[in-house]
């Protein structure tokens, strides 16, 4: 599935099928959360949270692509990610865009 952040696909005409989306809520286990709390005191990258967010984006993207496939889409344009904190140590990630079918 072709997924673009741009509105246009050079060299292609298409019909708009509609909004597609995928989301997940991810959290880390308490042991890693405690380790990250110590990292917060001394500074530096919180690797476990980076990994968590990368995994969450991958899951949300895959679910969005599945949503587009159900519509018979060839591509997704104007794709975006959004995230929000649900609680300490947990975040929701949403991938959304516009499903299109090539003419």
Secondary structure, DSSP 8 states (H G I E B T S, - for coil): -EE-SSS--TT--EEEEEEEEEEEEEE--HHHHHHHHHHHHH-S--HHHHHHHHHHHHHHHHHHHHHHHHTT-SEEEEEEEEEEEEETTEEEEEEEEEEEEE-
